[in-house]
């Protein structure tokens, strides 16, 4: 599990998460363990360096999202 700590309102932000075992070139799948509001989503872009996964977080819901302590399940595929 990877914990995501971010507060963001409107637009998108790119995050780099530590995911032990990820390898450069891996494809990633990210699943939040909590329901995100309509208009907010996470998109795994892949692993561009060992042990890290790049994720795009977008929040067009208009709400301030506090994802502190929200668990994410990240799976990588070679």
ABEGO torsion letter per residue (X at the ends): XBBBBBBBBEEBBBBBBBBBGBBBGBBBBBBBABBBBBGBBBBBAEBABBGBBBBBBBBAAGBBBBABGBBBBBBBBX
